Amino acid sequence: MAGATTAMQAWLGSRAQVRERRGMQRGTEPQGILVDLASNDYLGLSADPRVIEAATAALHQFGAGARGSRVVCGTTAAHQDLEEQLCLLTGQEAALAFSSGYTANIGVLTALGGPGTLIIHDAHVHASLLDGIRLSRSPSLEVAHHDIAAIGAALAGRTQPRAVVVLESIYSVLGDAADLSAVARLCATFDALLLVDEAHGIGVADQGRGAAHAAGLAASPHVAVTATLSKALGSQGGAVLGSPALREHLVNTARTFIFDTALAPSAAAAAARAAAIVRLEPELAGRVLANAAALAARCGVPQAAGAVQSIPVESAARAAELAAGLRTRGVSVGCFRPPSVPDGVSRLRLTARANLTEPELEWAANTVAQAVESAAKDGSA
Ligand SMILES: Cc1ncc(COP(=O)(O)O)c(C=O)c1O
């Protein structure tokens, strides 16, 4: 009956009030912004005419949607080209495209997991990895951020025949890097698989080839990689990279691959073109790191490993206030609060982009630095 409040509506209303009180309300409004330090378009490729042109050509050739799952009728030449380009960029033997990075992570973890697979993960891994671990029904163990000794102890003491260690190469909120070489050595010693989420590594680390490539782990039998096409590659979608046997296993068992409509061919074509651009123009990744260094220096934080710079803020409410204030002044920044930050520390998340001009970068960095400094003074007054 219109006008009556259902139990569900009452509950939704009370949850919204709690979020509002704690400064935890999120929104989805489009933003008219002068300088974007919030998006993950690290190389500016989402608006690159060559990427748009590739997507447009695929729209005309294949239509707006994939029309079915990859294993039914959804695989097109654009998907095949994308997987080839991802292998050329990262040095991996095989790639499988998914409809998002989220579904790639859930797909690979559920396909590899189960009672016979122990999954060990860093406390700061992304929600999609945590969801994949939960859905896999594997025994799992969380270790403190970067605690390599704890990973070694868990691997040494395991009773399951198989084990997977899950990390991000460059962490999405903190912006710091995992020691992939050390963890890969442990995985080789204890016959485990290291699964590295390179959402923030590909396109940025090692001239865009990613941190696994930088560590010489691209074709290691003990390493597999997941990627998103929606950050440095400027498009939409995700992928798992590794051995041909892993790819074949996923095609046959990964539920988020089999029971999901394939990635739109235009998104696949855009990401394929972007991957080729990253490979052929390694200076793009260099520019991101140079801009990240300038941003970190002006904001008084140590430079992180990739495009993401993280500024801790005393409370969730203060972080939300700072981000909102900056938005009114024309700078868009990310605002990360619990539960997105497992250590409970709210943060402003700034992303450097290769296509920020010098004046844009200087103005935006100064605006952020002044806002943070004056918030700190208010806080200590
Ligand atoms: C580390 C990490 N993994 C996976 C994802 C999910 O990727 P997508 O947005 O393509 O679903 C993200 C996106 O925020 C991420 O930061």
The ligand as a MOL file (V3000), in Angstrom:
LIG
                    3D

  0  0  0     0  0            999 V3000
M  V30 BEGIN CTAB
M  V30 COUNTS 16 16 0 0 0
M  V30 BEGIN ATOM
M  V30 1 C 42.7540 -4.3400 -6.1360 0
M  V30 2 C 41.4830 -4.3750 -6.9280 0
M  V30 3 N 41.0680 -5.5460 -7.4140 0
M  V30 4 C 39.9260 -5.6400 -8.1250 0
M  V30 5 C 39.1530 -4.5500 -8.3790 0
M  V30 6 C 37.8670 -4.6980 -9.1450 0
M  V30 7 O 38.0500 -4.3520 -10.4860 0
M  V30 8 P 36.8310 -3.9160 -11.3930 0
M  V30 9 O 36.5120 -2.5120 -11.0320 0
M  V30 10 O 37.3040 -4.0890 -12.7800 0
M  V30 11 O 35.6900 -4.8370 -11.0710 0
M  V30 12 C 39.5660 -3.2960 -7.9230 0
M  V30 13 C 38.7380 -2.0990 -8.2280 0
M  V30 14 O 38.4790 -1.2550 -7.4590 0
M  V30 15 C 40.7560 -3.2050 -7.1710 0
M  V30 16 O 41.1880 -2.0420 -6.6820 0
M  V30 END ATOM
M  V30 BEGIN BOND
M  V30 1 1 1 2
M  V30 2 1 2 3
M  V30 3 2 2 15
M  V30 4 2 3 4
M  V30 5 1 4 5
M  V30 6 1 5 6
M  V30 7 2 5 12
M  V30 8 1 6 7
M  V30 9 1 7 8
M  V30 10 2 8 9
M  V30 11 1 8 10
M  V30 12 1 8 11
M  V30 13 1 12 13
M  V30 14 1 12 15
M  V30 15 2 13 14
M  V30 16 1 15 16
M  V30 END BOND
M  V30 END CTAB
M  END
